[in-house]
Amino acid sequence: MTDSKKGPNSSTYRNQLISISRLSEENGLHENTIRGYIRNGQLPAVLVGPRLVRVRRSDFDAFLSPYSPSTGRWAPLVGEVKS
C-alpha cells in the first residue's frame, strides 16, 4: 500500500495527529483518562496551540498494544526512556 492511501500501514496514517476527543470516541475511553496518560508521561502528545493537544496515531497504537506475542515480552511504555 502506498503512502498516498490512508490505510493502517501507511506513514500518513501512522503520523496522523488525533484529538483527545476523537481518540476517546474511537476507543471507548473517557477524555480524562487519555489526559491522565499524557500527564503521567505514558502517552506522548504534541502541543499544537496554547491549549490544543494532539496525539500521533502511531504513539496511541503502540500504547494500546504493549505485549508482543512473537517475542513474549512486554514493550516499554511509549514515553519511557531506555537506559
Backbone torsions as a table, in degrees:
resi	resn	phi	psi	omega
1	MET	NA	136.9	-178.2
2	THR	-85.1	162.5	-179.8
3	ASP	-66.6	-19.8	179.6
4	SER	-69.9	-21.0	176.4
5	LYS	-82.5	159.0	-178.9
6	LYS	-104.9	31.5	178.9
7	GLY	-73.9	165.3	-175.1
8	PRO	-63.9	-14.7	-179.8
9	ASN	-99.5	-2.0	-178.8
10	SER	-82.4	150.6	179.8
11	SER	-67.7	-29.3	177.3
12	THR	-62.6	-43.4	179.5
13	TYR	-65.7	-46.2	-176.6
14	ARG	-66.5	-33.3	-177.6
15	ASN	-92.0	2.3	-178.6
16	GLN	-62.8	132.8	176.8
17	LEU	-91.0	125.4	-173.5
18	ILE	-116.5	140.7	177.4
19	SER	-73.4	157.7	178.3
20	ILE	-63.1	-39.6	-179.6
21	SER	-65.2	-38.3	178.6
22	ARG	-68.2	-42.3	176.5
23	LEU	-60.1	-39.9	179.1
24	SER	-61.0	-48.1	-179.9
25	GLU	-64.4	-44.0	-176.1
26	GLU	-68.7	-28.6	-170.9
27	ASN	-117.2	1.2	176.7
28	GLY	69.7	26.8	176.4
29	LEU	-106.8	148.8	176.1
30	HIS	-73.3	145.8	179.7
31	GLU	-56.5	-38.8	-179.9
32	ASN	-66.6	-29.4	176.1
33	THR	-65.2	-45.8	178.8
34	ILE	-64.3	-42.4	177.5
35	ARG	-60.8	-37.2	177.1
36	GLY	-63.1	-42.9	177.0
37	TYR	-61.2	-38.9	178.5
38	ILE	-68.0	-47.4	-178.4
39	ARG	-61.1	-37.5	-179.5
40	ASN	-80.7	-3.2	179.0
41	GLY	82.1	8.8	179.8
42	GLN	-79.9	-26.0	-177.8
43	LEU	-129.2	114.9	178.9
44	PRO	-65.8	145.8	178.8
45	ALA	-140.9	162.2	-179.7
46	VAL	-117.7	129.2	175.8
47	LEU	-88.8	110.0	-175.0
48	VAL	-89.4	-29.8	178.3
49	GLY	-144.0	-169.9	-178.4
50	PRO	-58.4	-33.1	179.8
51	ARG	-134.4	11.6	-174.6
52	LEU	-99.9	112.2	-176.3
53	VAL	-110.6	136.4	176.9
54	ARG	-131.7	155.0	179.1
55	VAL	-123.7	134.6	175.3
56	ARG	-69.2	135.4	-179.3
57	ARG	-57.7	-38.8	-179.4
58	SER	-62.7	-38.5	177.9
59	ASP	-66.7	-41.1	-179.8
60	PHE	-68.5	-41.0	177.5
61	ASP	-60.8	-42.6	178.3
62	ALA	-65.2	-37.4	178.8
63	PHE	-63.9	-37.8	-177.7
64	LEU	-76.9	-21.6	-176.7
65	SER	-125.6	72.3	-176.3
66	PRO	-80.5	-10.0	-177.4
67	TYR	-102.7	131.0	179.0
68	SER	-109.4	106.0	-179.4
69	PRO	-61.3	-30.8	-178.1
70	SER	-66.0	-34.9	178.9
71	THR	-99.7	-17.9	-177.9
72	GLY	71.5	24.4	-178.2
73	ARG	-124.9	154.7	172.2
74	TRP	-86.3	132.8	177.5
75	ALA	-76.9	152.8	175.4
76	PRO	-65.4	156.4	176.6
77	LEU	-58.0	148.3	-175.2
78	VAL	-57.9	-40.8	-178.9
79	GLY	-86.8	0.8	-176.2
80	GLU	-77.1	137.2	179.9
81	VAL	-87.9	131.3	177.9
82	LYS	-82.1	137.7	179.6
83	SER	-98.7	NA	NA
